[in-house]
Amino acid sequence: MMPRTAHTGKAAAMTLPKGAKRAALPQALSPQLATLVDKPPADNGQWQYEVKFK
């Protein structure tokens, strides 16, 4: 949900991060399904945690 301005109730303009390109949203999103494994990835410097629901 976009933040709204107090005086107009309209959506506030958002600033894109440097290098980001504005694009339309896709019609549908496919979920990324988790795979149960015995240990975290070998490169744990880039990995913090992953919640897996059964």
CHARMM internal coordinates of N, CA and C (Angstrom, degrees):
IC EDIT
DIST 1 N 1 CA 1.4475
DIST 1 CA 1 C 1.5212
ANGL 1 N 1 CA 1 C 109.12
DIST 1 C 2 N 1.2987
ANGL 1 CA 1 C 2 N 116.87
DIHE 1 N 1 CA 1 C 2 N 133.28
DIST 2 N 2 CA 1.4584
ANGL 1 C 2 N 2 CA 121.13
DIHE 1 CA 1 C 2 N 2 CA -178.91
DIST 2 CA 2 C 1.5253
ANGL 2 N 2 CA 2 C 110.29
DIHE 1 C 2 N 2 CA 2 C -80.02
DIST 2 C 3 N 1.3361
ANGL 2 CA 2 C 3 N 116.68
DIHE 2 N 2 CA 2 C 3 N 145.13
DIST 3 N 3 CA 1.4685
ANGL 2 C 3 N 3 CA 118.95
DIHE 2 CA 2 C 3 N 3 CA 175.77
DIST 3 CA 3 C 1.5193
ANGL 3 N 3 CA 3 C 110.19
DIHE 2 C 3 N 3 CA 3 C -63.96
DIST 3 C 4 N 1.3036
ANGL 3 CA 3 C 4 N 116.06
DIHE 3 N 3 CA 3 C 4 N 147.39
DIST 4 N 4 CA 1.4745
ANGL 3 C 4 N 4 CA 120.74
DIHE 3 CA 3 C 4 N 4 CA -179.56
DIST 4 CA 4 C 1.5200
ANGL 4 N 4 CA 4 C 109.01
DIHE 3 C 4 N 4 CA 4 C -112.74
DIST 4 C 5 N 1.3251
ANGL 4 CA 4 C 5 N 114.79
DIHE 4 N 4 CA 4 C 5 N 147.03
DIST 5 N 5 CA 1.4531
ANGL 4 C 5 N 5 CA 119.06
DIHE 4 CA 4 C 5 N 5 CA 177.68
DIST 5 CA 5 C 1.5237
ANGL 5 N 5 CA 5 C 108.74
DIHE 4 C 5 N 5 CA 5 C -78.55
DIST 5 C 6 N 1.3080
ANGL 5 CA 5 C 6 N 116.68
DIHE 5 N 5 CA 5 C 6 N 146.91
DIST 6 N 6 CA 1.4611
ANGL 5 C 6 N 6 CA 121.76
DIHE 5 CA 5 C 6 N 6 CA -174.67
DIST 6 CA 6 C 1.5260
ANGL 6 N 6 CA 6 C 112.78
DIHE 5 C 6 N 6 CA 6 C -67.96
DIST 6 C 7 N 1.3209
ANGL 6 CA 6 C 7 N 117.92
DIHE 6 N 6 CA 6 C 7 N -37.47
DIST 7 N 7 CA 1.4603
ANGL 6 C 7 N 7 CA 119.99
DIHE 6 CA 6 C 7 N 7 CA -172.68
DIST 7 CA 7 C 1.5296
ANGL 7 N 7 CA 7 C 114.75
DIHE 6 C 7 N 7 CA 7 C -86.35
DIST 7 C 8 N 1.3437
ANGL 7 CA 7 C 8 N 119.37
DIHE 7 N 7 CA 7 C 8 N -23.38
DIST 8 N 8 CA 1.4606
ANGL 7 C 8 N 8 CA 119.42
DIHE 7 CA 7 C 8 N 8 CA -176.96
DIST 8 CA 8 C 1.5234
ANGL 8 N 8 CA 8 C 113.62
DIHE 7 C 8 N 8 CA 8 C -114.48
DIST 8 C 9 N 1.3301
ANGL 8 CA 8 C 9 N 117.48
DIHE 8 N 8 CA 8 C 9 N -24.09
DIST 9 N 9 CA 1.4502
ANGL 8 C 9 N 9 CA 120.60
DIHE 8 CA 8 C 9 N 9 CA -176.50
DIST 9 CA 9 C 1.5166
ANGL 9 N 9 CA 9 C 112.86
DIHE 8 C 9 N 9 CA 9 C 78.80
DIST 9 C 10 N 1.3374
ANGL 9 CA 9 C 10 N 118.16
DIHE 9 N 9 CA 9 C 10 N 1.11
DIST 10 N 10 CA 1.4623
ANGL 9 C 10 N 10 CA 121.88
DIHE 9 CA 9 C 10 N 10 CA 178.94
DIST 10 CA 10 C 1.5248
ANGL 10 N 10 CA 10 C 109.77
DIHE 9 C 10 N 10 CA 10 C -86.50
DIST 10 C 11 N 1.3281
ANGL 10 CA 10 C 11 N 115.44
DIHE 10 N 10 CA 10 C 11 N 157.53
DIST 11 N 11 CA 1.4564
ANGL 10 C 11 N 11 CA 120.65
DIHE 10 CA 10 C 11 N 11 CA 179.50
DIST 11 CA 11 C 1.5311
ANGL 11 N 11 CA 11 C 109.87
DIHE 10 C 11 N 11 CA 11 C -62.90
DIST 11 C 12 N 1.3144
ANGL 11 CA 11 C 12 N 116.53
DIHE 11 N 11 CA 11 C 12 N 136.01
DIST 12 N 12 CA 1.4575
ANGL 11 C 12 N 12 CA 121.75
DIHE 11 CA 11 C 12 N 12 CA 178.12
DIST 12 CA 12 C 1.5304
ANGL 12 N 12 CA 12 C 109.32
DIHE 11 C 12 N 12 CA 12 C -77.40
DIST 12 C 13 N 1.3166
ANGL 12 CA 12 C 13 N 117.26
DIHE 12 N 12 CA 12 C 13 N 147.66
DIST 13 N 13 CA 1.4626
ANGL 12 C 13 N 13 CA 121.79
DIHE 12 CA 12 C 13 N 13 CA 178.09
DIST 13 CA 13 C 1.5203
ANGL 13 N 13 CA 13 C 109.63
DIHE 12 C 13 N 13 CA 13 C -69.03
DIST 13 C 14 N 1.3351
ANGL 13 CA 13 C 14 N 115.39
DIHE 13 N 13 CA 13 C 14 N 140.97
DIST 14 N 14 CA 1.4598
ANGL 13 C 14 N 14 CA 120.39
DIHE 13 CA 13 C 14 N 14 CA 179.24
DIST 14 CA 14 C 1.5245
ANGL 14 N 14 CA 14 C 108.70
DIHE 13 C 14 N 14 CA 14 C -107.48
DIST 14 C 15 N 1.3248
ANGL 14 CA 14 C 15 N 116.09
DIHE 14 N 14 CA 14 C 15 N 143.32
DIST 15 N 15 CA 1.4578
ANGL 14 C 15 N 15 CA 121.69
DIHE 14 CA 14 C 15 N 15 CA 176.04
DIST 15 CA 15 C 1.5149
ANGL 15 N 15 CA 15 C 108.06
DIHE 14 C 15 N 15 CA 15 C -96.58
DIST 15 C 16 N 1.3303
ANGL 15 CA 15 C 16 N 116.74
DIHE 15 N 15 CA 15 C 16 N 128.07
DIST 16 N 16 CA 1.4579
ANGL 15 C 16 N 16 CA 120.68
DIHE 15 CA 15 C 16 N 16 CA 178.75
DIST 16 CA 16 C 1.5236
ANGL 16 N 16 CA 16 C 110.08
DIHE 15 C 16 N 16 CA 16 C -77.54
DIST 16 C 17 N 1.3358
ANGL 16 CA 16 C 17 N 117.54
DIHE 16 N 16 CA 16 C 17 N 146.05
DIST 17 N 17 CA 1.4688
ANGL 16 C 17 N 17 CA 120.17
DIHE 16 CA 16 C 17 N 17 CA 175.03
DIST 17 CA 17 C 1.5335
ANGL 17 N 17 CA 17 C 110.19
DIHE 16 C 17 N 17 CA 17 C -62.82
DIST 17 C 18 N 1.3139
ANGL 17 CA 17 C 18 N 116.91
DIHE 17 N 17 CA 17 C 18 N 156.04
DIST 18 N 18 CA 1.4578
ANGL 17 C 18 N 18 CA 122.03
DIHE 17 CA 17 C 18 N 18 CA -179.60
DIST 18 CA 18 C 1.5274
ANGL 18 N 18 CA 18 C 109.60
DIHE 17 C 18 N 18 CA 18 C -57.84
DIST 18 C 19 N 1.3168
ANGL 18 CA 18 C 19 N 117.48
DIHE 18 N 18 CA 18 C 19 N 131.01
DIST 19 N 19 CA 1.4553
ANGL 18 C 19 N 19 CA 122.94
DIHE 18 CA 18 C 19 N 19 CA 179.06
DIST 19 CA 19 C 1.5158
ANGL 19 N 19 CA 19 C 114.26
DIHE 18 C 19 N 19 CA 19 C 88.53
DIST 19 C 20 N 1.3404
ANGL 19 CA 19 C 20 N 118.18
DIHE 19 N 19 CA 19 C 20 N -10.78
DIST 20 N 20 CA 1.4683
ANGL 19 C 20 N 20 CA 121.37
DIHE 19 CA 19 C 20 N 20 CA 179.92
DIST 20 CA 20 C 1.5197
ANGL 20 N 20 CA 20 C 109.52
DIHE 19 C 20 N 20 CA 20 C -76.86
DIST 20 C 21 N 1.3316
ANGL 20 CA 20 C 21 N 115.33
DIHE 20 N 20 CA 20 C 21 N 147.78
DIST 21 N 21 CA 1.4589
ANGL 20 C 21 N 21 CA 120.83
DIHE 20 CA 20 C 21 N 21 CA 178.38
DIST 21 CA 21 C 1.5222
ANGL 21 N 21 CA 21 C 109.22
DIHE 20 C 21 N 21 CA 21 C -117.43
DIST 21 C 22 N 1.3035
ANGL 21 CA 21 C 22 N 116.59
DIHE 21 N 21 CA 21 C 22 N 135.87
DIST 22 N 22 CA 1.4593
ANGL 21 C 22 N 22 CA 121.45
DIHE 21 CA 21 C 22 N 22 CA 177.92
DIST 22 CA 22 C 1.5218
ANGL 22 N 22 CA 22 C 108.81
DIHE 21 C 22 N 22 CA 22 C -71.61
DIST 22 C 23 N 1.3268
ANGL 22 CA 22 C 23 N 117.04
DIHE 22 N 22 CA 22 C 23 N 133.96
DIST 23 N 23 CA 1.4698
ANGL 22 C 23 N 23 CA 121.57
DIHE 22 CA 22 C 23 N 23 CA -179.07
DIST 23 CA 23 C 1.5258
ANGL 23 N 23 CA 23 C 109.10
DIHE 22 C 23 N 23 CA 23 C -148.19
DIST 23 C 24 N 1.3054
ANGL 23 CA 23 C 24 N 116.06
DIHE 23 N 23 CA 23 C 24 N 156.30
DIST 24 N 24 CA 1.4626
ANGL 23 C 24 N 24 CA 121.22
DIHE 23 CA 23 C 24 N 24 CA 177.54
DIST 24 CA 24 C 1.5277
ANGL 24 N 24 CA 24 C 109.96
DIHE 23 C 24 N 24 CA 24 C -72.92
DIST 24 C 25 N 1.3204
ANGL 24 CA 24 C 25 N 116.35
DIHE 24 N 24 CA 24 C 25 N 150.33
DIST 25 N 25 CA 1.4606
ANGL 24 C 25 N 25 CA 120.70
DIHE 24 CA 24 C 25 N 25 CA 176.22
DIST 25 CA 25 C 1.5242
ANGL 25 N 25 CA 25 C 109.87
DIHE 24 C 25 N 25 CA 25 C -74.60
DIST 25 C 26 N 1.3392
ANGL 25 CA 25 C 26 N 117.57
DIHE 25 N 25 CA 25 C 26 N 147.68
DIST 26 N 26 CA 1.4620
ANGL 25 C 26 N 26 CA 119.14
DIHE 25 CA 25 C 26 N 26 CA 177.35
DIST 26 CA 26 C 1.5281
ANGL 26 N 26 CA 26 C 110.67
DIHE 25 C 26 N 26 CA 26 C -69.74
DIST 26 C 27 N 1.3428
ANGL 26 CA 26 C 27 N 116.59
DIHE 26 N 26 CA 26 C 27 N 158.90
DIST 27 N 27 CA 1.4580
ANGL 26 C 27 N 27 CA 121.39
DIHE 26 CA 26 C 27 N 27 CA 178.93
DIST 27 CA 27 C 1.5259
ANGL 27 N 27 CA 27 C 111.80
DIHE 26 C 27 N 27 CA 27 C -64.98
DIST 27 C 28 N 1.3223
ANGL 27 CA 27 C 28 N 117.79
DIHE 27 N 27 CA 27 C 28 N -34.28
DIST 28 N 28 CA 1.4656
ANGL 27 C 28 N 28 CA 122.00
DIHE 27 CA 27 C 28 N 28 CA -179.19
DIST 28 CA 28 C 1.5301
ANGL 28 N 28 CA 28 C 109.35
DIHE 27 C 28 N 28 CA 28 C -144.41
DIST 28 C 29 N 1.3060
ANGL 28 CA 28 C 29 N 116.39
DIHE 28 N 28 CA 28 C 29 N 152.31
DIST 29 N 29 CA 1.4572
ANGL 28 C 29 N 29 CA 122.50
DIHE 28 CA 28 C 29 N 29 CA 176.87
DIST 29 CA 29 C 1.5227
ANGL 29 N 29 CA 29 C 108.88
DIHE 28 C 29 N 29 CA 29 C -116.95
DIST 29 C 30 N 1.3172
ANGL 29 CA 29 C 30 N 117.09
DIHE 29 N 29 CA 29 C 30 N 135.42
DIST 30 N 30 CA 1.4601
ANGL 29 C 30 N 30 CA 121.39
DIHE 29 CA 29 C 30 N 30 CA 176.55
DIST 30 CA 30 C 1.5223
ANGL 30 N 30 CA 30 C 108.71
DIHE 29 C 30 N 30 CA 30 C -97.74
DIST 30 C 31 N 1.3259
ANGL 30 CA 30 C 31 N 118.16
DIHE 30 N 30 CA 30 C 31 N 133.06
DIST 31 N 31 CA 1.4615
ANGL 30 C 31 N 31 CA 119.90
DIHE 30 CA 30 C 31 N 31 CA 179.79
DIST 31 CA 31 C 1.5282
ANGL 31 N 31 CA 31 C 111.07
DIHE 30 C 31 N 31 CA 31 C -70.96
DIST 31 C 32 N 1.3215
ANGL 31 CA 31 C 32 N 115.66
DIHE 31 N 31 CA 31 C 32 N 150.49
DIST 32 N 32 CA 1.4538
ANGL 31 C 32 N 32 CA 120.49
DIHE 31 CA 31 C 32 N 32 CA 172.90
DIST 32 CA 32 C 1.5214
ANGL 32 N 32 CA 32 C 105.97
DIHE 31 C 32 N 32 CA 32 C -92.16
DIST 32 C 33 N 1.3086
ANGL 32 CA 32 C 33 N 116.41
DIHE 32 N 32 CA 32 C 33 N 117.77
DIST 33 N 33 CA 1.4467
ANGL 32 C 33 N 33 CA 121.16
DIHE 32 CA 32 C 33 N 33 CA -177.59
DIST 33 CA 33 C 1.5228
ANGL 33 N 33 CA 33 C 110.65
DIHE 32 C 33 N 33 CA 33 C -84.36
DIST 33 C 34 N 1.3154
ANGL 33 CA 33 C 34 N 115.99
DIHE 33 N 33 CA 33 C 34 N 135.81
DIST 34 N 34 CA 1.4617
ANGL 33 C 34 N 34 CA 121.81
DIHE 33 CA 33 C 34 N 34 CA 179.43
DIST 34 CA 34 C 1.5191
ANGL 34 N 34 CA 34 C 110.27
DIHE 33 C 34 N 34 CA 34 C -76.38
DIST 34 C 35 N 1.3208
ANGL 34 CA 34 C 35 N 115.29
DIHE 34 N 34 CA 34 C 35 N 150.38
DIST 35 N 35 CA 1.4591
ANGL 34 C 35 N 35 CA 121.99
DIHE 34 CA 34 C 35 N 35 CA 176.17
DIST 35 CA 35 C 1.5212
ANGL 35 N 35 CA 35 C 107.10
DIHE 34 C 35 N 35 CA 35 C -119.03
DIST 35 C 36 N 1.3126
ANGL 35 CA 35 C 36 N 117.29
DIHE 35 N 35 CA 35 C 36 N 127.22
DIST 36 N 36 CA 1.4549
ANGL 35 C 36 N 36 CA 121.58
DIHE 35 CA 35 C 36 N 36 CA -179.83
DIST 36 CA 36 C 1.5185
ANGL 36 N 36 CA 36 C 109.91
DIHE 35 C 36 N 36 CA 36 C -72.91
DIST 36 C 37 N 1.3341
ANGL 36 CA 36 C 37 N 117.21
DIHE 36 N 36 CA 36 C 37 N 125.87
DIST 37 N 37 CA 1.4598
ANGL 36 C 37 N 37 CA 122.88
DIHE 36 CA 36 C 37 N 37 CA 178.73
DIST 37 CA 37 C 1.5228
ANGL 37 N 37 CA 37 C 108.75
DIHE 36 C 37 N 37 CA 37 C -131.01
DIST 37 C 38 N 1.3329
ANGL 37 CA 37 C 38 N 116.36
DIHE 37 N 37 CA 37 C 38 N 166.16
DIST 38 N 38 CA 1.4660
ANGL 37 C 38 N 38 CA 121.42
DIHE 37 CA 37 C 38 N 38 CA -177.81
DIST 38 CA 38 C 1.5177
ANGL 38 N 38 CA 38 C 113.98
DIHE 37 C 38 N 38 CA 38 C -83.71
DIST 38 C 39 N 1.3483
ANGL 38 CA 38 C 39 N 117.93
DIHE 38 N 38 CA 38 C 39 N -23.72
DIST 39 N 39 CA 1.4641
ANGL 38 C 39 N 39 CA 120.62
DIHE 38 CA 38 C 39 N 39 CA -178.09
DIST 39 CA 39 C 1.5206
ANGL 39 N 39 CA 39 C 109.81
DIHE 38 C 39 N 39 CA 39 C -148.44
DIST 39 C 40 N 1.3299
ANGL 39 CA 39 C 40 N 117.25
DIHE 39 N 39 CA 39 C 40 N 162.54
DIST 40 N 40 CA 1.4697
ANGL 39 C 40 N 40 CA 120.32
DIHE 39 CA 39 C 40 N 40 CA 179.80
DIST 40 CA 40 C 1.5334
ANGL 40 N 40 CA 40 C 110.83
DIHE 39 C 40 N 40 CA 40 C -69.21
DIST 40 C 41 N 1.3325
ANGL 40 CA 40 C 41 N 118.22
DIHE 40 N 40 CA 40 C 41 N 167.68
DIST 41 N 41 CA 1.4660
ANGL 40 C 41 N 41 CA 121.58
DIHE 40 CA 40 C 41 N 41 CA 178.25
DIST 41 CA 41 C 1.5274
ANGL 41 N 41 CA 41 C 111.90
DIHE 40 C 41 N 41 CA 41 C -58.13
DIST 41 C 42 N 1.3223
ANGL 41 CA 41 C 42 N 116.55
DIHE 41 N 41 CA 41 C 42 N 153.39
DIST 42 N 42 CA 1.4669
ANGL 41 C 42 N 42 CA 121.69
DIHE 41 CA 41 C 42 N 42 CA -178.25
DIST 42 CA 42 C 1.5303
ANGL 42 N 42 CA 42 C 111.79
DIHE 41 C 42 N 42 CA 42 C -61.93
DIST 42 C 43 N 1.3277
ANGL 42 CA 42 C 43 N 117.86
DIHE 42 N 42 CA 42 C 43 N -36.53
DIST 43 N 43 CA 1.4674
ANGL 42 C 43 N 43 CA 121.98
DIHE 42 CA 42 C 43 N 43 CA 179.89
DIST 43 CA 43 C 1.5203
ANGL 43 N 43 CA 43 C 108.93
DIHE 42 C 43 N 43 CA 43 C -88.56
DIST 43 C 44 N 1.3281
ANGL 43 CA 43 C 44 N 117.39
DIHE 43 N 43 CA 43 C 44 N 74.66
DIST 44 N 44 CA 1.4621
ANGL 43 C 44 N 44 CA 120.10
DIHE 43 CA 43 C 44 N 44 CA -175.79
DIST 44 CA 44 C 1.5261
ANGL 44 N 44 CA 44 C 113.21
DIHE 43 C 44 N 44 CA 44 C -77.95
DIST 44 C 45 N 1.3296
ANGL 44 CA 44 C 45 N 119.18
DIHE 44 N 44 CA 44 C 45 N 0.86
DIST 45 N 45 CA 1.4552
ANGL 44 C 45 N 45 CA 121.48
DIHE 44 CA 44 C 45 N 45 CA 174.65
DIST 45 CA 45 C 1.5202
ANGL 45 N 45 CA 45 C 111.64
DIHE 44 C 45 N 45 CA 45 C -69.94
DIST 45 C 46 N 1.3297
ANGL 45 CA 45 C 46 N 117.33
DIHE 45 N 45 CA 45 C 46 N -27.42
DIST 46 N 46 CA 1.4522
ANGL 45 C 46 N 46 CA 122.88
DIHE 45 CA 45 C 46 N 46 CA 179.64
DIST 46 CA 46 C 1.5234
ANGL 46 N 46 CA 46 C 111.95
DIHE 45 C 46 N 46 CA 46 C -99.47
DIST 46 C 47 N 1.2993
ANGL 46 CA 46 C 47 N 117.86
DIHE 46 N 46 CA 46 C 47 N -5.28
DIST 47 N 47 CA 1.4634
ANGL 46 C 47 N 47 CA 122.53
DIHE 46 CA 46 C 47 N 47 CA -172.72
DIST 47 CA 47 C 1.5209
ANGL 47 N 47 CA 47 C 109.39
DIHE 46 C 47 N 47 CA 47 C -114.92
DIST 47 C 48 N 1.3318
ANGL 47 CA 47 C 48 N 117.78
DIHE 47 N 47 CA 47 C 48 N 129.26
DIST 48 N 48 CA 1.4543
ANGL 47 C 48 N 48 CA 121.17
DIHE 47 CA 47 C 48 N 48 CA 179.81
DIST 48 CA 48 C 1.5190
ANGL 48 N 48 CA 48 C 111.79
DIHE 47 C 48 N 48 CA 48 C -107.57
DIST 48 C 49 N 1.3100
ANGL 48 CA 48 C 49 N 117.81
DIHE 48 N 48 CA 48 C 49 N -57.60
DIST 49 N 49 CA 1.4518
ANGL 48 C 49 N 49 CA 121.53
DIHE 48 CA 48 C 49 N 49 CA 178.25
DIST 49 CA 49 C 1.5214
ANGL 49 N 49 CA 49 C 109.44
DIHE 48 C 49 N 49 CA 49 C -164.59
DIST 49 C 50 N 1.3137
ANGL 49 CA 49 C 50 N 115.33
DIHE 49 N 49 CA 49 C 50 N 163.09
DIST 50 N 50 CA 1.4622
ANGL 49 C 50 N 50 CA 120.65
DIHE 49 CA 49 C 50 N 50 CA 176.01
DIST 50 CA 50 C 1.5238
ANGL 50 N 50 CA 50 C 107.32
DIHE 49 C 50 N 50 CA 50 C -146.03
DIST 50 C 51 N 1.2959
ANGL 50 CA 50 C 51 N 116.30
DIHE 50 N 50 CA 50 C 51 N 125.67
DIST 51 N 51 CA 1.4585
ANGL 50 C 51 N 51 CA 121.17
DIHE 50 CA 50 C 51 N 51 CA 178.85
DIST 51 CA 51 C 1.5088
ANGL 51 N 51 CA 51 C 107.67
DIHE 50 C 51 N 51 CA 51 C -88.91
DIST 51 C 52 N 1.3180
ANGL 51 CA 51 C 52 N 116.79
DIHE 51 N 51 CA 51 C 52 N 129.37
DIST 52 N 52 CA 1.4696
ANGL 51 C 52 N 52 CA 121.08
DIHE 51 CA 51 C 52 N 52 CA 178.13
DIST 52 CA 52 C 1.5189
ANGL 52 N 52 CA 52 C 107.28
DIHE 51 C 52 N 52 CA 52 C -122.33
DIST 52 C 53 N 1.2931
ANGL 52 CA 52 C 53 N 116.73
DIHE 52 N 52 CA 52 C 53 N 121.66
DIST 53 N 53 CA 1.4467
ANGL 52 C 53 N 53 CA 122.58
DIHE 52 CA 52 C 53 N 53 CA 178.50
DIST 53 CA 53 C 1.5197
ANGL 53 N 53 CA 53 C 108.61
DIHE 52 C 53 N 53 CA 53 C -99.41
DIST 53 C 54 N 1.3062
ANGL 53 CA 53 C 54 N 116.01
DIHE 53 N 53 CA 53 C 54 N 137.83
DIST 54 N 54 CA 1.4682
ANGL 53 C 54 N 54 CA 119.92
DIHE 53 CA 53 C 54 N 54 CA 177.58
DIST 54 CA 54 C 1.5002
ANGL 54 N 54 CA 54 C 109.53
DIHE 53 C 54 N 54 CA 54 C -100.20
END
COOR INIT
IC SEED 1 N 1 CA 1 C
IC BUILD
